[in-house]
């Protein structure tokens, strides 16, 4: 469905404006759909992102500020997300040995298990939500990388 139909608007006068609105609308659509996968596991998309960052770093610890730097949504509060994951026993926090002002974060076995449980579902979701063939997905990735400069 075209963006004009989705948001019930007359045709855009400016293709650049249409592209930006389309990207923003599509982002929100993807996050909303993706949230349905994570909700049964009591996770938000941002918490899932933190767990993936920690899994990529595993078994080495990482600081909250480094997690924040790597997050997809830079507006997320990494400290708050880590605290929620700690309560769920998916991450551990330890005082950094080199710098007592820093806190080291690691993923727990429970966090790794949740990611493993979600892996196939996320792969299926990613393929089904895009409605594009592999060549189109590769082209989309190239265009999005180019868009960000």
Number of C-alpha atoms within 10 A of each C-alpha: 5 9 18 14 10 10 11 9 9 9 12 13 8 8 10 10 11 15 13 11 16 16 14 11 14 13 11 11 13 14 13 12 12 17 17 13 17 18 11 9 13 12 20 18 18 18 20 21 18 24 26 17 19 23 18 11 15 15 11 12 18 20 20 20 13 13 21 18 12 12 18 13 13 11 8 13 13 22 14 12 19 22 15 15 22 18 10 13 14 20 22 18 17 13 13 15 10 7 9 10 8 15 17 19 24 24 27 19 12 13 23 18 12 16 17 11 12 15 12 11 12 15 10 10 15 13 13 10 12 11 10 12 10 10 9 12 14 12 12 13 12 11 12 12 10 9 8 6 6
